[in-house]
Amino acid sequence: MTYYTIGNVTFPAIWLATVLAMIGTALLNRIFSRRSTDDWYWNAFLIYLSVWKLSYIIFQYNMFYHTPFSILYFNGGVKGHVLALASVTLYLMKVFKKDTTSIGTDSVRLFLLFFFTYHLLISYMESELSEMNTYIIMLSVFLSIVAIMRKKIVPETQILIFFIFLELLLRSIFQSIFSMETMTFLWIGLTVFILQQLTRRNKGFE
């Protein structure tokens, strides 16, 4: 894993790639949807980050108790990651009950834009050129499909399912299909899928 250093702070490339992907996704979404990204997108990221970091206190309490500043360098690990994902899912479901329009319209696009942008960045930072080229192609294909999504020719759910299976195929080539990264992708993808199905059901009752 590649690390970067700014002053006295050293952090892994995955952190930088995540932040840049969040910003890049918002910019791309602004370009293609011609409106700003709603607050729930940023809030979900902050909830994940907060729970992931603070769960270190729960799962490593003894270490935190003796060295409180260790929280600056450590996190909740795999357990904290799962807890953070669960928190984000609960948050999105809560937001969905109040406003189905934004999440129903944007969740697939934002999820896939973030996913492709993140993998493009992390592949570049880790010098995995073959994987980077693959995600460049996937991002290009998806951006082309975004134009089709505007005209509602292809349902968002079908596009989501297509790219989920395509990603699983790529995972089986480049990495283990049972990795934590794959689990994360499937978790968020399933959450977005459920939100899409609920949105379609609600529209059916209008």
QUIBELZI-V931993 format. One record per helix or strand of 2 or more residues. SS is the DSSP state (a for helix, b for strand). FROM is the first residue (numbers start at 1). LEN is the number of residues. If there is no record, write none. Layout:
BEGIN
SS|FROM|LEN + SS|FROM|LEN
END
This chain:
BEGIN
b|3|4 + b|9|4 + a|13|21 + a|39|21 + a|61|6 + a|68|5 + a|77|22 + a|100|26 + a|129|22 + a|156|19 + a|180|25
END
